[in-house]
Amino acid sequence: MFSEFFISVPNFDEIEIWYNSLINNNRNKVFIINHVESKAPLGMVEISKIDWKNRNGHIGILIGNKVNRQKGYASDAIKIVIKLAFDHWNLNKLYAVVAENNLPSIKLFEKLKFAKEAVLKESVYLDSGYFNQIIFSLLKKNYEQEIGFYNS
Ligand SMILES: CC(C)(COP(=O)(O)OP(=O)(O)OC[C@H]1O[C@@H](n2cnc3c(N)ncnc32)[C@H](O)[C@@H]1OP(=O)(O)O)[C@@H](O)C(=O)NCCC(=O)NCCS
């Protein structure tokens, strides 16, 4: 039944091929957030699941080391990709899907003027049970109305 393949632990070349397919994929735009002086990677920000026909994409963000959080890095990085998404790629809508117990992310997207668009009931299972997820979204027209904020 399984004679047409075998499984193995990936070697470095295979990981590189997988990684390149991830970042060079037309539906995903992945960026590393680097510290200006040390050049150290602080985290990543991506627009994924890009739907070019309907011109929307999902935004994801991670600041890896907790000591680097609450310093404004995520806010500034997202402002950069927001500008790319609307001004350069001509998307119409960005959205994020946030677990309702993820206070830092909720604060982040509220600060960035994303609107609370919908609640997905009990759609994620975490350690202590099922949680709602909140969809936050930003439309290009709302971005353009607040262009000064996103340029700051
Ligand atoms: C969510 C995350 C990216 C925020 O990164 P960050 O660099 O700390 O965010 P910022 O410093 O730009 O903060 C943005 C706002 O959120 C607030 N905030 C961030 N963390 C907070 C916390 N733990 N408690 C309360 N407010 C918080 C900040 O105070 C700031 O608001 P303010 O300027 O009005 O004070 C980071 O916590 C993280 O990587 N979490 C794990 C991954 C994750 O959950 N990603 C999001 C998936 S949708």
The ligand as an SDF file (V2000), in Angstrom:
LIG
                    3D

 48 50  0  0  0  0  0  0  0  0999 V2000
    1.4940   39.9560   19.6000 C   0  0  0  0  0  0  0  0  0  0  0  0
    2.9430   40.3890   19.5060 C   0  0  0  0  0  0  0  0  0  0  0  0
    3.4200   40.2220   18.0560 C   0  0  0  0  0  0  0  0  0  0  0  0
    3.0390   41.8740   19.9040 C   0  0  0  0  0  0  0  0  0  0  0  0
    4.3830   42.3080   19.6760 O   0  0  0  0  0  0  0  0  0  0  0  0
    4.9910   43.5900   20.4070 P   0  0  0  0  0  0  0  0  0  0  0  0
    6.2360   43.9780   19.6850 O   0  0  0  0  0  0  0  0  0  0  0  0
    5.0720   43.3420   21.8590 O   0  0  0  0  0  0  0  0  0  0  0  0
    3.8460   44.6750   20.1410 O   0  0  0  0  0  0  0  0  0  0  0  0
    4.0010   46.2600   20.3250 P   0  0  0  0  0  0  0  0  0  0  0  0
    5.1440   46.5450   21.2420 O   0  0  0  0  0  0  0  0  0  0  0  0
    4.0340   46.9120   18.9810 O   0  0  0  0  0  0  0  0  0  0  0  0
    2.6660   46.6280   21.1070 O   0  0  0  0  0  0  0  0  0  0  0  0
    1.4570   46.9530   20.4500 C   0  0  0  0  0  0  0  0  0  0  0  0
    0.4300   47.3950   21.4860 C   0  0  0  0  0  0  0  0  0  0  0  0
    0.0030   46.2440   22.2270 O   0  0  0  0  0  0  0  0  0  0  0  0
    0.2350   46.4450   23.6020 C   0  0  0  0  0  0  0  0  0  0  0  0
    0.6970   45.1940   24.1870 N   0  0  0  0  0  0  0  0  0  0  0  0
    1.6360   44.3680   23.6940 C   0  0  0  0  0  0  0  0  0  0  0  0
    1.8150   43.3460   24.5320 N   0  0  0  0  0  0  0  0  0  0  0  0
    0.9600   43.5400   25.5770 C   0  0  0  0  0  0  0  0  0  0  0  0
    0.7000   42.8150   26.7630 C   0  0  0  0  0  0  0  0  0  0  0  0
    1.3600   41.6960   27.0640 N   0  0  0  0  0  0  0  0  0  0  0  0
   -0.2310   43.3060   27.6150 N   0  0  0  0  0  0  0  0  0  0  0  0
   -0.8940   44.4490   27.3370 C   0  0  0  0  0  0  0  0  0  0  0  0
   -0.6870   45.1820   26.2030 N   0  0  0  0  0  0  0  0  0  0  0  0
    0.2370   44.7180   25.3440 C   0  0  0  0  0  0  0  0  0  0  0  0
    1.3260   47.4860   23.6730 C   0  0  0  0  0  0  0  0  0  0  0  0
    1.3080   48.1600   24.9100 O   0  0  0  0  0  0  0  0  0  0  0  0
    0.9950   48.3820   22.4970 C   0  0  0  0  0  0  0  0  0  0  0  0
   -0.0150   49.2970   22.7970 O   0  0  0  0  0  0  0  0  0  0  0  0
    0.3220   50.8340   23.2490 P   0  0  0  0  0  0  0  0  0  0  0  0
    1.2980   51.3710   22.2600 O   0  0  0  0  0  0  0  0  0  0  0  0
   -1.0030   51.5050   23.2040 O   0  0  0  0  0  0  0  0  0  0  0  0
    0.9060   50.7460   24.6120 O   0  0  0  0  0  0  0  0  0  0  0  0
    3.8390   39.5590   20.4580 C   0  0  0  0  0  0  0  0  0  0  0  0
    3.2900   39.5720   21.7580 O   0  0  0  0  0  0  0  0  0  0  0  0
    4.0240   38.1100   20.0090 C   0  0  0  0  0  0  0  0  0  0  0  0
    4.9200   37.8090   19.2060 O   0  0  0  0  0  0  0  0  0  0  0  0
    3.1520   37.2110   20.5120 N   0  0  0  0  0  0  0  0  0  0  0  0
    3.2340   35.7880   20.1240 C   0  0  0  0  0  0  0  0  0  0  0  0
    2.7880   35.5360   18.7010 C   0  0  0  0  0  0  0  0  0  0  0  0
    1.3810   35.9960   18.4350 C   0  0  0  0  0  0  0  0  0  0  0  0
    0.4890   35.8730   19.2600 O   0  0  0  0  0  0  0  0  0  0  0  0
    1.2130   36.5700   17.2240 N   0  0  0  0  0  0  0  0  0  0  0  0
   -0.0600   37.0970   16.7850 C   0  0  0  0  0  0  0  0  0  0  0  0
   -0.8830   36.0560   16.1340 C   0  0  0  0  0  0  0  0  0  0  0  0
   -2.3030   36.8300   15.4030 S   0  0  0  0  0  0  0  0  0  0  0  0
  1  2  1  0
  2  3  1  0
  2  4  1  0
  2 36  1  0
  4  5  1  0
  5  6  1  0
  6  7  2  0
  6  8  1  0
  6  9  1  0
  9 10  1  0
 10 11  2  0
 10 12  1  0
 10 13  1  0
 13 14  1  0
 14 15  1  0
 15 16  1  0
 15 30  1  0
 16 17  1  0
 17 18  1  0
 17 28  1  0
 18 19  1  0
 18 27  1  0
 19 20  2  0
 20 21  1  0
 21 22  1  0
 21 27  2  0
 22 23  1  0
 22 24  2  0
 24 25  1  0
 25 26  2  0
 26 27  1  0
 28 29  1  0
 28 30  1  0
 30 31  1  0
 31 32  1  0
 32 33  2  0
 32 34  1  0
 32 35  1  0
 36 37  1  0
 36 38  1  0
 38 39  2  0
 38 40  1  0
 40 41  1  0
 41 42  1  0
 42 43  1  0
 43 44  2  0
 43 45  1  0
 45 46  1  0
 46 47  1  0
 47 48  1  0
M  END
$$$$
